[in-house]
Amino acid sequence: MSPVIFHSIWTVLMLILFIGIVFWAYSSRRQRAFDEAARLPLEEEDFVPGRSSGEKQHG
């Protein structure tokens, strides 16, 4: 197989993969999960490294 044919096939496969990822990301089935992930940084709970979630903050 010549390098030109190999690169052509590789390009077409990568284009198909890209289009598949775009359809997956914009599908209506994934919208709920992405909306939940988008709201994670806005949640009220403060995170302090090294402290468990059940431990109260003093001060």
Gaussian input, Z-matrix of N, CA and C with variables (Angstrom, degrees):
# hf/3-21g

backbone

0 1
 N
 C     1     B1
 C     2     B2     1     A1
 N     3     B3     2     A2     1     D1
 C     4     B4     3     A3     2     D2
 C     5     B5     4     A4     3     D3
 N     6     B6     5     A5     4     D4
 C     7     B7     6     A6     5     D5
 C     8     B8     7     A7     6     D6
 N     9     B9     8     A8     7     D7
 C    10    B10     9     A9     8     D8
 C    11    B11    10    A10     9     D9
 N    12    B12    11    A11    10    D10
 C    13    B13    12    A12    11    D11
 C    14    B14    13    A13    12    D12
 N    15    B15    14    A14    13    D13
 C    16    B16    15    A15    14    D14
 C    17    B17    16    A16    15    D15
 N    18    B18    17    A17    16    D16
 C    19    B19    18    A18    17    D17
 C    20    B20    19    A19    18    D18
 N    21    B21    20    A20    19    D19
 C    22    B22    21    A21    20    D20
 C    23    B23    22    A22    21    D21
 N    24    B24    23    A23    22    D22
 C    25    B25    24    A24    23    D23
 C    26    B26    25    A25    24    D24
 N    27    B27    26    A26    25    D25
 C    28    B28    27    A27    26    D26
 C    29    B29    28    A28    27    D27
 N    30    B30    29    A29    28    D28
 C    31    B31    30    A30    29    D29
 C    32    B32    31    A31    30    D30
 N    33    B33    32    A32    31    D31
 C    34    B34    33    A33    32    D32
 C    35    B35    34    A34    33    D33
 N    36    B36    35    A35    34    D34
 C    37    B37    36    A36    35    D35
 C    38    B38    37    A37    36    D36
 N    39    B39    38    A38    37    D37
 C    40    B40    39    A39    38    D38
 C    41    B41    40    A40    39    D39
 N    42    B42    41    A41    40    D40
 C    43    B43    42    A42    41    D41
 C    44    B44    43    A43    42    D42
 N    45    B45    44    A44    43    D43
 C    46    B46    45    A45    44    D44
 C    47    B47    46    A46    45    D45
 N    48    B48    47    A47    46    D46
 C    49    B49    48    A48    47    D47
 C    50    B50    49    A49    48    D48
 N    51    B51    50    A50    49    D49
 C    52    B52    51    A51    50    D50
 C    53    B53    52    A52    51    D51
 N    54    B54    53    A53    52    D52
 C    55    B55    54    A54    53    D53
 C    56    B56    55    A55    54    D54
 N    57    B57    56    A56    55    D55
 C    58    B58    57    A57    56    D56
 C    59    B59    58    A58    57    D57
 N    60    B60    59    A59    58    D58
 C    61    B61    60    A60    59    D59
 C    62    B62    61    A61    60    D60
 N    63    B63    62    A62    61    D61
 C    64    B64    63    A63    62    D62
 C    65    B65    64    A64    63    D63
 N    66    B66    65    A65    64    D64
 C    67    B67    66    A66    65    D65
 C    68    B68    67    A67    66    D66
 N    69    B69    68    A68    67    D67
 C    70    B70    69    A69    68    D68
 C    71    B71    70    A70    69    D69
 N    72    B72    71    A71    70    D70
 C    73    B73    72    A72    71    D71
 C    74    B74    73    A73    72    D72
 N    75    B75    74    A74    73    D73
 C    76    B76    75    A75    74    D74
 C    77    B77    76    A76    75    D75
 N    78    B78    77    A77    76    D76
 C    79    B79    78    A78    77    D77
 C    80    B80    79    A79    78    D78
 N    81    B81    80    A80    79    D79
 C    82    B82    81    A81    80    D80
 C    83    B83    82    A82    81    D81
 N    84    B84    83    A83    82    D82
 C    85    B85    84    A84    83    D83
 C    86    B86    85    A85    84    D84
 N    87    B87    86    A86    85    D85
 C    88    B88    87    A87    86    D86
 C    89    B89    88    A88    87    D87
 N    90    B90    89    A89    88    D88
 C    91    B91    90    A90    89    D89
 C    92    B92    91    A91    90    D90
 N    93    B93    92    A92    91    D91
 C    94    B94    93    A93    92    D92
 C    95    B95    94    A94    93    D93
 N    96    B96    95    A95    94    D94
 C    97    B97    96    A96    95    D95
 C    98    B98    97    A97    96    D96
 N    99    B99    98    A98    97    D97
 C   100   B100    99    A99    98    D98
 C   101   B101   100   A100    99    D99
 N   102   B102   101   A101   100   D100
 C   103   B103   102   A102   101   D101
 C   104   B104   103   A103   102   D102
 N   105   B105   104   A104   103   D103
 C   106   B106   105   A105   104   D104
 C   107   B107   106   A106   105   D105
 N   108   B108   107   A107   106   D106
 C   109   B109   108   A108   107   D107
 C   110   B110   109   A109   108   D108
 N   111   B111   110   A110   109   D109
 C   112   B112   111   A111   110   D110
 C   113   B113   112   A112   111   D111
 N   114   B114   113   A113   112   D112
 C   115   B115   114   A114   113   D113
 C   116   B116   115   A115   114   D114
 N   117   B117   116   A116   115   D115
 C   118   B118   117   A117   116   D116
 C   119   B119   118   A118   117   D117
 N   120   B120   119   A119   118   D118
 C   121   B121   120   A120   119   D119
 C   122   B122   121   A121   120   D120
 N   123   B123   122   A122   121   D121
 C   124   B124   123   A123   122   D122
 C   125   B125   124   A124   123   D123
 N   126   B126   125   A125   124   D124
 C   127   B127   126   A126   125   D125
 C   128   B128   127   A127   126   D126
 N   129   B129   128   A128   127   D127
 C   130   B130   129   A129   128   D128
 C   131   B131   130   A130   129   D129
 N   132   B132   131   A131   130   D130
 C   133   B133   132   A132   131   D131
 C   134   B134   133   A133   132   D132
 N   135   B135   134   A134   133   D133
 C   136   B136   135   A135   134   D134
 C   137   B137   136   A136   135   D135
 N   138   B138   137   A137   136   D136
 C   139   B139   138   A138   137   D137
 C   140   B140   139   A139   138   D138
 N   141   B141   140   A140   139   D139
 C   142   B142   141   A141   140   D140
 C   143   B143   142   A142   141   D141
 N   144   B144   143   A143   142   D142
 C   145   B145   144   A144   143   D143
 C   146   B146   145   A145   144   D144
 N   147   B147   146   A146   145   D145
 C   148   B148   147   A147   146   D146
 C   149   B149   148   A148   147   D147
 N   150   B150   149   A149   148   D148
 C   151   B151   150   A150   149   D149
 C   152   B152   151   A151   150   D150
 N   153   B153   152   A152   151   D151
 C   154   B154   153   A153   152   D152
 C   155   B155   154   A154   153   D153
 N   156   B156   155   A155   154   D154
 C   157   B157   156   A156   155   D155
 C   158   B158   157   A157   156   D156
 N   159   B159   158   A158   157   D157
 C   160   B160   159   A159   158   D158
 C   161   B161   160   A160   159   D159
 N   162   B162   161   A161   160   D160
 C   163   B163   162   A162   161   D161
 C   164   B164   163   A163   162   D162
 N   165   B165   164   A164   163   D163
 C   166   B166   165   A165   164   D164
 C   167   B167   166   A166   165   D165
 N   168   B168   167   A167   166   D166
 C   169   B169   168   A168   167   D167
 C   170   B170   169   A169   168   D168
 N   171   B171   170   A170   169   D169
 C   172   B172   171   A171   170   D170
 C   173   B173   172   A172   171   D171
 N   174   B174   173   A173   172   D172
 C   175   B175   174   A174   173   D173
 C   176   B176   175   A175   174   D174

   B1=1.4390
   B2=1.5309
   B3=1.3022
   B4=1.4607
   B5=1.5338
   B6=1.3119
   B7=1.4664
   B8=1.5306
   B9=1.2997
   B10=1.4687
   B11=1.5306
   B12=1.3276
   B13=1.4584
   B14=1.5316
   B15=1.3340
   B16=1.4550
   B17=1.5247
   B18=1.3269
   B19=1.4617
   B20=1.5242
   B21=1.3101
   B22=1.4588
   B23=1.5223
   B24=1.3277
   B25=1.4687
   B26=1.5202
   B27=1.3203
   B28=1.4621
   B29=1.5310
   B30=1.3112
   B31=1.4595
   B32=1.5271
   B33=1.3202
   B34=1.4644
   B35=1.5332
   B36=1.3340
   B37=1.4620
   B38=1.5290
   B39=1.3087
   B40=1.4595
   B41=1.5337
   B42=1.3223
   B43=1.4653
   B44=1.5311
   B45=1.3301
   B46=1.4617
   B47=1.5297
   B48=1.3254
   B49=1.4540
   B50=1.5258
   B51=1.3052
   B52=1.4632
   B53=1.5231
   B54=1.3146
   B55=1.4643
   B56=1.5328
   B57=1.3280
   B58=1.4576
   B59=1.5204
   B60=1.3167
   B61=1.4629
   B62=1.5217
   B63=1.3128
   B64=1.4660
   B65=1.5293
   B66=1.3318
   B67=1.4608
   B68=1.5263
   B69=1.3297
   B70=1.4530
   B71=1.5320
   B72=1.3216
   B73=1.4648
   B74=1.5192
   B75=1.3102
   B76=1.4566
   B77=1.5224
   B78=1.3269
   B79=1.4614
   B80=1.5290
   B81=1.3117
   B82=1.4616
   B83=1.5227
   B84=1.3311
   B85=1.4618
   B86=1.5263
   B87=1.3136
   B88=1.4646
   B89=1.5187
   B90=1.3284
   B91=1.4578
   B92=1.5295
   B93=1.3326
   B94=1.4611
   B95=1.5311
   B96=1.3266
   B97=1.4642
   B98=1.5277
   B99=1.3225
   B100=1.4642
   B101=1.5276
   B102=1.3393
   B103=1.4659
   B104=1.5292
   B105=1.3337
   B106=1.4648
   B107=1.5273
   B108=1.3076
   B109=1.4661
   B110=1.5233
   B111=1.3174
   B112=1.4673
   B113=1.5214
   B114=1.3397
   B115=1.4582
   B116=1.5278
   B117=1.3194
   B118=1.4675
   B119=1.5366
   B120=1.3272
   B121=1.4702
   B122=1.5349
   B123=1.3221
   B124=1.4587
   B125=1.5184
   B126=1.3143
   B127=1.4587
   B128=1.5172
   B129=1.3372
   B130=1.4573
   B131=1.5313
   B132=1.3188
   B133=1.4541
   B134=1.5260
   B135=1.3314
   B136=1.4663
   B137=1.5145
   B138=1.2969
   B139=1.4521
   B140=1.5110
   B141=1.3203
   B142=1.4611
   B143=1.5255
   B144=1.3291
   B145=1.4656
   B146=1.5237
   B147=1.3189
   B148=1.4572
   B149=1.5081
   B150=1.3188
   B151=1.4558
   B152=1.5248
   B153=1.3185
   B154=1.4626
   B155=1.5147
   B156=1.3287
   B157=1.4638
   B158=1.5157
   B159=1.3383
   B160=1.4497
   B161=1.5274
   B162=1.3018
   B163=1.4552
   B164=1.5306
   B165=1.3218
   B166=1.4604
   B167=1.5140
   B168=1.3233
   B169=1.4675
   B170=1.5253
   B171=1.3105
   B172=1.4574
   B173=1.5123
   B174=1.3274
   B175=1.4455
   B176=1.4592
   A1=107.98
   A2=115.66
   A3=118.97
   A4=109.97
   A5=116.32
   A6=119.98
   A7=112.84
   A8=117.60
   A9=120.47
   A10=110.26
   A11=116.53
   A12=120.21
   A13=110.27
   A14=116.74
   A15=120.56
   A16=111.26
   A17=117.56
   A18=121.41
   A19=111.26
   A20=117.78
   A21=121.12
   A22=111.14
   A23=116.48
   A24=120.74
   A25=110.09
   A26=117.23
   A27=122.02
   A28=110.41
   A29=117.99
   A30=122.03
   A31=110.84
   A32=117.31
   A33=120.96
   A34=110.26
   A35=118.41
   A36=121.30
   A37=111.72
   A38=117.37
   A39=120.69
   A40=111.39
   A41=117.51
   A42=121.41
   A43=109.78
   A44=117.16
   A45=121.06
   A46=110.30
   A47=117.50
   A48=121.38
   A49=111.11
   A50=117.63
   A51=122.18
   A52=111.14
   A53=116.89
   A54=120.92
   A55=109.85
   A56=117.28
   A57=120.81
   A58=112.40
   A59=117.30
   A60=121.18
   A61=110.59
   A62=117.66
   A63=121.20
   A64=110.14
   A65=118.06
   A66=120.70
   A67=110.88
   A68=118.02
   A69=121.36
   A70=111.00
   A71=116.49
   A72=120.70
   A73=112.25
   A74=118.07
   A75=121.27
   A76=113.05
   A77=118.96
   A78=119.96
   A79=109.75
   A80=116.04
   A81=120.25
   A82=111.63
   A83=118.59
   A84=120.98
   A85=111.43
   A86=118.88
   A87=122.27
   A88=112.34
   A89=118.57
   A90=121.61
   A91=112.16
   A92=117.82
   A93=120.57
   A94=111.39
   A95=116.90
   A96=120.46
   A97=111.11
   A98=117.06
   A99=119.89
   A100=111.54
   A101=117.25
   A102=119.82
   A103=111.09
   A104=116.63
   A105=120.15
   A106=111.14
   A107=117.36
   A108=121.12
   A109=110.94
   A110=117.17
   A111=120.09
   A112=111.57
   A113=117.52
   A114=121.01
   A115=113.58
   A116=118.91
   A117=121.36
   A118=113.87
   A119=120.12
   A120=118.44
   A121=113.36
   A122=117.79
   A123=120.88
   A124=113.19
   A125=118.02
   A126=120.62
   A127=110.78
   A128=115.57
   A129=122.74
   A130=114.14
   A131=117.93
   A132=121.72
   A133=111.28
   A134=115.89
   A135=120.96
   A136=109.07
   A137=116.81
   A138=121.96
   A139=108.90
   A140=115.27
   A141=121.01
   A142=106.69
   A143=117.68
   A144=119.91
   A145=111.61
   A146=117.12
   A147=122.11
   A148=113.96
   A149=118.32
   A150=120.99
   A151=108.90
   A152=116.76
   A153=119.43
   A154=110.15
   A155=116.95
   A156=120.78
   A157=112.48
   A158=118.98
   A159=121.60
   A160=114.27
   A161=117.39
   A162=122.33
   A163=110.17
   A164=116.01
   A165=120.79
   A166=111.98
   A167=114.76
   A168=120.31
   A169=107.94
   A170=117.66
   A171=122.44
   A172=109.65
   A173=114.75
   A174=117.32
   A175=116.31
   D1=130.57
   D2=-178.66
   D3=-76.89
   D4=155.29
   D5=-179.99
   D6=-60.00
   D7=-32.18
   D8=-179.24
   D9=-64.90
   D10=-44.43
   D11=179.59
   D12=-66.79
   D13=-41.81
   D14=178.27
   D15=-59.30
   D16=-46.32
   D17=-179.53
   D18=-66.85
   D19=-34.69
   D20=177.06
   D21=-65.40
   D22=-45.52
   D23=178.45
   D24=-64.20
   D25=-43.41
   D26=179.14
   D27=-60.22
   D28=-42.53
   D29=179.67
   D30=-63.53
   D31=-43.84
   D32=179.38
   D33=-64.64
   D34=-41.66
   D35=178.19
   D36=-63.27
   D37=-41.81
   D38=178.89
   D39=-67.14
   D40=-35.98
   D41=176.82
   D42=-64.56
   D43=-43.41
   D44=178.31
   D45=-63.71
   D46=-41.67
   D47=176.92
   D48=-61.66
   D49=-44.32
   D50=179.11
   D51=-61.16
   D52=-45.90
   D53=179.79
   D54=-63.69
   D55=-39.23
   D56=176.89
   D57=-61.90
   D58=-42.58
   D59=179.10
   D60=-65.76
   D61=-40.02
   D62=178.39
   D63=-62.89
   D64=-45.87
   D65=178.14
   D66=-63.18
   D67=-39.10
   D68=178.06
   D69=-63.36
   D70=-44.01
   D71=-176.82
   D72=-68.61
   D73=-33.54
   D74=-177.67
   D75=-99.11
   D76=8.03
   D77=179.76
   D78=-71.48
   D79=149.60
   D80=-177.66
   D81=-69.55
   D82=-23.54
   D83=178.30
   D84=-67.72
   D85=-28.41
   D86=-177.52
   D87=-91.16
   D88=-10.21
   D89=-173.43
   D90=-59.69
   D91=-43.02
   D92=-178.73
   D93=-61.64
   D94=-45.67
   D95=-179.53
   D96=-64.37
   D97=-40.25
   D98=179.15
   D99=-68.93
   D100=-35.86
   D101=176.92
   D102=-64.60
   D103=-41.46
   D104=177.26
   D105=-63.41
   D106=-42.54
   D107=179.16
   D108=-66.25
   D109=-33.26
   D110=179.57
   D111=-69.08
   D112=-28.32
   D113=-179.14
   D114=-85.68
   D115=-10.29
   D116=-177.05
   D117=-54.82
   D118=-45.04
   D119=-178.92
   D120=-67.56
   D121=-15.34
   D122=-176.33
   D123=-95.54
   D124=0.71
   D125=-179.47
   D126=-67.81
   D127=154.74
   D128=-173.71
   D129=-72.40
   D130=-30.10
   D131=-174.30
   D132=-62.83
   D133=127.89
   D134=177.32
   D135=-87.66
   D136=136.47
   D137=179.22
   D138=-106.01
   D139=126.86
   D140=175.70
   D141=-121.11
   D142=119.80
   D143=-179.41
   D144=-59.19
   D145=138.39
   D146=176.76
   D147=88.68
   D148=-3.68
   D149=179.97
   D150=-115.52
   D151=135.01
   D152=178.95
   D153=-71.45
   D154=160.05
   D155=-175.71
   D156=-68.03
   D157=-25.76
   D158=-179.46
   D159=-83.52
   D160=-10.85
   D161=-176.11
   D162=-80.15
   D163=132.86
   D164=-179.75
   D165=-81.98
   D166=150.98
   D167=178.01
   D168=-92.13
   D169=130.42
   D170=178.94
   D171=-103.60
   D172=138.87
   D173=174.18
   D174=123.15

